[in-house]
Amino acid sequence: MSLARIIGTVERSRTFDFDSDFRPISDHSKQRWVAVATLFRRGRYIPPVDLIQYGESYFVIDGHHRVSAAKALGWSRLQAQVTVVE
């Protein structure tokens, strides 16, 4: 999945944890983000993120920290499971 196509979150509460480009803004999110980014750098297995596709846009159900860390590390793609909403 192209990270550029992931534009938001399904959970409104996550808007307090991440900015519009999935950068962590809360202390809790920053701590969790460091742990996830460390796993990415070490090449550890990370489960796919869960997304909803609505039209041409994708929204995160589960995996906000994974999306955030992947973007920050300069990745362009991430494995995802997608549910299409019509």
N, C-alpha and C positions, 0 to 999 in steps of 0.2 A: 504494500500500500504506500502510495506517495504521501509523505508527511505534509506536503504543500496542500493537499486536498482535505486535510483534517482542519476544520475551521472553528470548532467549538465543542461544548460539552452538553450532555443531556441533563446533568445534575446542576441545578442552579446553585447549590451550596459550594460547588467547586469554583465559582467565580470569585470567591473570597480566598482561594488557595493559589490560583494561577491568574496571570494577566491574559490579555487577548492573544498573545503569542506563546502561551503555555510556559511562561517563565514563572517559577515559584515566588509567591509574595508573602506567604505566612511562614513563621518559624518552623512549624511542624512539617510543612511541605518541603522546606529547604533541607531539613535533616533527612527526610525520606528520599529526596532527590539525590543527595550525595551518595546514599547507599545504592540506589538504582544505577546511577552513573558509574560507580565503581564496578558493579557487576558487568555493565556493558564494556567497560575498558578491559576487564579481565577475560572477556569472551565467554562469560557464563551464559547458560541457557536462560532465556527470558520468555515467558509465555506470550503468545500473541495478544495484542490489545483487542478489546471488544468495541465495535463501532456500529452506529446506525447510519445507513445511507438514506438521505432524503434528497431526491433529485440528483444533482451532481455534487452535493455537499456531504461531508462525513462529520459525525459528532461522536465524541468519546463517551462510552458507557463505563468501561473499566480500563484503566491503563494510563491515566493522566500523567503520572510520574514517568512512565516509560516513554510517552510521546514527548514530554518536556526534555528529558535527558537526551533522547535521540536527536532532537532538533538542536540542542546546545552543543552536542558533539559533532554536528555537521552532517549527520546521516540524512539521506534523502528518502529512505524507505524503511518500513518496519512491518513485520508480520502482523496480520490482523484477521480477525473473524468479523465478517460484516453481515448485519441483518438489514435487509432492504425494507423500507417503509414506503408504502404507496399512498 
